[in-house]
């Protein structure tokens, strides 16, 4: 070998080839690094989207009211399944696999093989617990399709408040709908999966199904905690069922509100349903009847038009005003202002308004008391109710008279209850609320419901007078059947005729019967409202709503065991 050739060979191996190699490494490792990494990633991995579990709904005691559980449907892809069977060397493996499949699908071996011969792909089980389904994951040809299923541990109880999802998992009512943007804040997330060793088979397999389960558990949506005390809600709904079966009404509604904060502890409606398209406690509007009388009375007292001791001529139960006969259920000649509430005199309320005679101011005052507008509870579809205006086409001199005893206006059950809470709170109108907290997966508080005073409407002195009127209504008036020895209860009854639009007059057969109030008189803790819509039995609220009201108080006393009272002998 001549000297020149040797120099060329040495140069090639010592300088040129290493330089080419180094240059190539530079191109691969630095210049083309990002592009090559993407190609490699596409070759060895893939990405799939996983659904993130919908957030839970809890009560104030952290009891689960709504949650999502991962379920699965199990499919067999016939060709790889049959090929897998033929590859097993040991019969025991085949039998074990069929044993696992039979346990979940309830299909025997012969039936499974028969279906494999007739179908390319078929479902062998639906709504299977994910933990059971993944036992089949290593069997060739088995495909597991996972999905969340919404579960309501208390069944139909509280469904009007909690709400429901439709078959497509889209919410249509209740908290599920109102807080959908919170409960399903994160709908899906991507996760990388890696291809198995057999590239030629083009099969893709998760490294470990448990990794995916852990991933979804660590990526949860926020939890909504309600103010409801669900053990008490259950007790009261069970109580209402007994009365519902006996009275056969179209609806029974019961609301319990915490006086000092405005929190809703119970919002119960019968009959129960699995498809609660609306919540009658906040959606339905009624002419409230005599339970409304305390609010006009409060206005007259606040405006100092009257005093509680003043005596009013109640005309022995019949009074004609502008050709309309106003009557009382029980006739009285003379009543004090206080006894107008105690004995629920329509004539007495009429006479009080005729002393006031300020129509616009009267209706504006009622609006300040919270009527004719939404309470602000966390439901966007809450009804506002109706307070007349002097500009209304149907307005007449009788309109404000009718309103003084609860006709000619409409309100929701919640508005009435919140109004009674205002009296119990010495004139502070609160915004009721039903969401206590919203927390993330690490228990961090994202939102906290708190007491909110909308405005101070009435003086404490006026409210004290109204409280005592309601207490005396229980002691010797229309709400006597609510009495519990040793406990001072404030309550008012109402038997409201429902307007028949077909006959264009008030019905003599259809009524809303109610009883509303709070206890104890000295320092009110709970406001309660019971509304019985069109019962088939009973003529007066004192026979229908009052016994329910009393039993609800007993349930509250037994549940909280806080208020001490003397038991009946």
RAZI-V403288 format. One record per residue. SS is DSSP state (H for helix, E for strand, L for the rest). Layout:
BEGIN
ss:SS
ss:SS
END
This chain:
BEGIN
ss:L
ss:L
ss:H
ss:H
ss:H
ss:H
ss:H
ss:H
ss:H
ss:H
ss:H
ss:H
ss:H
ss:H
ss:H
ss:H
ss:H
ss:H
ss:H
ss:H
ss:H
ss:H
ss:H
ss:H
ss:H
ss:H
ss:H
ss:H
ss:H
ss:H
ss:H
ss:L
ss:H
ss:H
ss:H
ss:H
ss:H
ss:H
ss:H
ss:H
ss:H
ss:H
ss:H
ss:H
ss:E
ss:E
ss:E
ss:E
ss:E
ss:E
ss:E
ss:L
ss:L
ss:L
ss:L
ss:L
ss:E
ss:E
ss:L
ss:L
ss:L
ss:L
ss:L
ss:E
ss:E
ss:E
ss:E
ss:E
ss:E
ss:E
ss:E
ss:E
ss:E
ss:E
ss:E
ss:E
ss:E
ss:H
ss:H
ss:H
ss:H
ss:H
ss:H
ss:H
ss:H
ss:H
ss:H
ss:L
ss:L
ss:L
ss:H
ss:H
ss:H
ss:H
ss:H
ss:H
ss:H
ss:H
ss:H
ss:H
ss:H
ss:H
ss:H
ss:H
ss:H
ss:L
ss:L
ss:L
ss:H
ss:H
ss:H
ss:H
ss:H
ss:H
ss:H
ss:H
ss:H
ss:H
ss:L
ss:L
ss:E
ss:E
ss:E
ss:E
ss:E
ss:E
ss:E
ss:E
ss:E
ss:H
ss:H
ss:H
ss:H
ss:H
ss:H
ss:H
ss:L
ss:L
ss:L
ss:L
ss:L
ss:E
ss:E
ss:E
ss:E
ss:E
ss:E
ss:E
ss:E
ss:E
ss:E
ss:L
ss:L
ss:L
ss:L
ss:L
ss:L
ss:L
ss:H
ss:H
ss:H
ss:H
ss:L
ss:L
ss:E
ss:L
ss:L
ss:L
ss:L
ss:L
ss:E
ss:L
ss:L
ss:H
ss:H
ss:H
ss:H
ss:H
ss:L
ss:H
ss:H
ss:H
ss:H
ss:L
ss:L
ss:L
ss:L
ss:E
ss:E
ss:E
ss:E
ss:E
ss:E
ss:E
ss:E
ss:L
ss:L
ss:L
ss:H
ss:H
ss:H
ss:L
ss:L
ss:E
ss:L
ss:L
ss:L
ss:L
ss:H
ss:H
ss:H
ss:H
ss:H
ss:H
ss:H
ss:H
ss:H
ss:L
ss:L
ss:L
ss:L
ss:L
ss:E
ss:E
ss:E
ss:E
ss:L
ss:L
ss:L
ss:H
ss:H
ss:H
ss:H
ss:H
ss:H
ss:H
ss:H
ss:H
ss:H
ss:H
ss:H
ss:H
ss:H
ss:H
ss:H
ss:H
ss:H
ss:L
ss:L
ss:L
ss:E
ss:E
ss:E
ss:E
ss:E
ss:E
ss:E
ss:E
ss:L
ss:L
ss:L
ss:L
ss:E
ss:E
ss:E
ss:E
ss:E
ss:E
ss:E
ss:E
ss:L
ss:L
ss:L
ss:L
ss:L
ss:L
ss:L
ss:L
ss:L
ss:H
ss:H
ss:H
ss:H
ss:L
ss:L
ss:E
ss:L
ss:L
ss:H
ss:H
ss:H
ss:H
ss:H
ss:H
ss:H
ss:H
ss:H
ss:H
ss:H
ss:H
ss:H
ss:H
ss:L
ss:L
ss:L
ss:L
ss:L
ss:L
ss:L
ss:L
ss:E
ss:E
ss:E
ss:L
ss:H
ss:H
ss:H
ss:E
ss:E
ss:E
ss:E
ss:L
ss:L
ss:E
ss:E
ss:E
ss:E
ss:L
ss:L
ss:L
ss:L
ss:L
ss:L
ss:E
ss:E
ss:E
ss:H
ss:H
ss:H
ss:H
ss:H
ss:H
ss:L
ss:L
ss:L
ss:H
ss:H
ss:H
ss:H
ss:H
ss:H
ss:H
ss:H
ss:H
ss:H
ss:H
ss:L
ss:L
ss:H
ss:H
ss:H
ss:H
ss:H
ss:H
ss:H
ss:H
ss:H
ss:H
ss:L
ss:L
ss:L
ss:L
ss:L
ss:L
ss:L
ss:L
ss:L
ss:L
ss:L
ss:L
ss:L
ss:L
ss:L
ss:L
ss:L
ss:E
ss:L
ss:L
ss:L
ss:L
ss:L
ss:L
ss:L
ss:L
ss:L
ss:L
ss:L
ss:L
ss:H
ss:H
ss:H
ss:H
ss:H
ss:H
ss:L
ss:L
ss:L
ss:L
ss:L
ss:E
ss:E
ss:L
ss:H
ss:H
ss:H
ss:H
ss:H
ss:H
ss:H
ss:H
ss:H
ss:H
ss:H
ss:H
ss:L
ss:L
ss:L
ss:E
ss:E
ss:E
ss:L
ss:L
ss:E
ss:L
ss:E
ss:E
ss:E
ss:E
ss:E
ss:L
ss:L
ss:L
ss:L
ss:L
ss:E
ss:E
ss:E
ss:E
ss:L
ss:L
ss:L
ss:L
ss:E
ss:E
ss:E
ss:E
ss:L
ss:L
ss:L
ss:H
ss:H
ss:H
ss:H
ss:H
ss:H
ss:H
ss:H
ss:H
ss:H
ss:H
ss:H
ss:H
ss:H
ss:H
ss:H
ss:H
ss:L
ss:L
ss:L
ss:H
ss:H
ss:H
ss:L
ss:E
ss:L
ss:L
ss:E
ss:L
ss:E
ss:E
ss:E
ss:E
ss:E
ss:E
ss:E
ss:E
ss:E
ss:E
ss:E
ss:E
ss:L
ss:L
ss:L
ss:L
ss:E
ss:E
ss:E
ss:E
ss:E
ss:E
ss:E
ss:E
ss:E
ss:E
ss:E
ss:E
ss:E
ss:E
ss:E
ss:L
ss:L
ss:L
ss:L
ss:L
ss:L
ss:E
ss:E
ss:E
ss:E
ss:E
ss:E
ss:E
ss:E
ss:L
ss:L
ss:L
ss:L
ss:L
ss:L
ss:L
ss:H
ss:H
ss:H
ss:H
ss:H
ss:H
ss:H
ss:H
ss:H
ss:H
ss:H
ss:H
ss:H
ss:H
ss:H
ss:H
ss:H
ss:H
ss:H
ss:H
ss:L
ss:L
ss:L
ss:L
ss:L
ss:L
ss:L
ss:L
ss:L
END
